[in-house]
Each structure stands twice: as structure tokens, then as C-alpha cells.
Amino acid sequence: MSPAPAPTRVRAIAMLLLANVFWGLSFPVIKVLVLLNAALAPGSGGTYAVAYAVAPRFVVSLLVLGLWQIFVRRSPLSATDLKRGALIGLFGAAGMLLQNDGLRFTSASTSAYLTQLYAILIPLWLAFRNRRNPGAVVWISCALVLAGVAILGRFDWRALQFGRGEWETLLCSVFFMVQILLLDDPRFAGDRPGRLLLVWVTVEAAVFGGLAAAGAPSAAALVVPWVTPVWLTCTLLLAGFCTLGAFSIMIVWQSKITATEAGLIYCTEPIFGSLFALVLPAVFSRWAGLAYANETATGSLLLGGALITGANVLIQLKPPAGSAAS
């Protein structure tokens, strides 16, 4: 990837930050949906609660994109669209399944921060693949992110372990790293965003829809949430902002900067997630009758968040030379 002009690069950074605002919103909203699913279908188990917190957002997004393609774009899907969209959708589904199941065992803020492990994995992978040192700035930024992750995850240095929620969240980051690298792959440079996103959400809708149907205790468990106002509101927020809005921005603007820079910009996602988690849980809990209290700005949250934010600022002040995936 050749360096983008300065105004384009600045605009790309701003747009990707907006996508992170949308994704930050998703953490407390998805946790509300998981809790609601468990309450609406008692004894259904974790697979249903998690899968049905995700599947509807992709089903709604698929309907919107399908209508757009039929009545506006009317452009056929190419083999490249299908291949790239399917790969991104499958890796995204695996990552999202682990991330959302982990949310059952850890806070929304901690989940949001730990997901950002790919900020370390991307430059390490590129350095290994290209057999070159990514530079001191990248290594310092990675060290800051690693420290922030350890603090936020309350890593037990004596036992060398996280809890289940933390491990699942860290593992999900591996799959999200592959997503970022696929979006940066120059072999797919000519793809049109709308068609790629259509395939992407189709795959995720199929994966999570199948899991939800398999885990549902009854057919009613798949219908009742759609006539529950708070559940429907959360689902539409996820579909409109966190899926259609954020994914479209990601597809269009990530290619304007390097994969390493993109990975570190995505580290701002938990900042926004934490801010939303400070106020939204109580709002939705009062509306839905759930026991989900607002999170608090603890010392570990502030310190860990500051370290990860510092890494992002550092990499933007001095972007790595030649660190593109291509």
C-alpha cells in the first residue's frame, strides 16, 4: 500500500474513530441483549443467549443491504466478492462468538479493552511475514498496549492466568486480526464496499442464526424478543450503527492507512465502550427490569485505558514507515 495523501489520511483516521464510537456502543448493548435473552427464555443456555444477541443485527442488516442491491445498485456479485466476504464473515463470526460469550463472564469495559490485543498481533505478524523490524515506535506502542491489557484483565502473574471471560476475549482478537489483514489485502483492492458487506453480513447472519435456532428451547423463544420494545431497540441500534455504519466505514477507509495503524486506531474502541458502560446499563436496566448496573471508572480501568490510548496517539504522531501489509 502506498502512503495516502495527508488530507486523505486524516479523514481516514477521523472516520475510523467514528466507527470505533459505534463499536464502543455495542459492548453494553450486547450485554443487555444477552441478559434479556436469558430472561425471556429461562433455561435456554448460553449458546442461545449469545447467538440471539448477535444474529438479529445481521438479519436486519442483510435485509437492508439486500433491498439496496436489488433496487439501487443492481450489480452482480463477483467471485472475489464471494471469497473475500465469506472469509471476513467466517473469521468475524468466530471472533464475535468468543467475544460475546466472554461478556457473560467479564465486564463490558474489560471486554472492550482486551479485544484490542490485535494491536500487538498485527505488527508482530507483519514483522514475521516480511522479515523486518517494524521500528521502535511500533514496539513501544505494543508494549504500552500489552501493559494496558494486563492491568485491565487483572492478570494473575503468580498463577499466570486470566478467567474464562478474559481468555475468550483475548482469543477473539486473533480472529479480528485476520479480518483487518484481509481488508488490507491488495488482491482485493477493486472490491466495491456494498457487495462485500452484503456477503459479509450474509455469512454472519447464517452462522449466528443457525446457532440461535439450534440452541433455542422453543420456537416461541425466537419470536417473543421481536415484540419486546427494549430488545428491538437494542437490535436496531446494533444493526444501524454498529453493523451497517461501522462496517461500511471500515471497508471504505481502512485501506487509506496501513494495517498496523488501523489496528492501533481500533484501540480507541474500548475508550468509547467504557464511556457508554458508565451510563447506559442503568438506562436499559430500568426499561427492561434487568440487574445490570452502570460500571465505574476504577483505577485499573483508567490506567489501562490511558496506556492503550497513549499507544494509539504515539503511532499517529509518528506512523511506521513501510509497515503496510502489502
Buried (B, 14 or more C-beta within 10 A) or exposed (E): BEBBEEEEBBBBBEBBBBBBBBBBBBBBBBBBBBBBBBBBBEEBEBBBBBBBBBBBBBBBBBEBBEEBBEEEEEEEBBEBBBEBBBBBBBBBBBBBBBBBBBBBBBBBBBBBBBBBBBBBBBBBBBBEEBEEEBBEBBBBBBEBBBBBBBBBBEEEEEEEEBBEBBBBBBBBBBBBBBBBBBBBBEEBEEBBBBBBBBBBBBBBBBBBBEBBBEBBEEEEBBEBBEEBEBBBBBBEBBBBBBBBBBBBBBBBBBBBBBBBBBBBBBBBBBBBBBBBBBEBBBBBBEEBEBEBEEBEEEEBBEBBBBBBBBBBEBBBEEBBEEBBBE
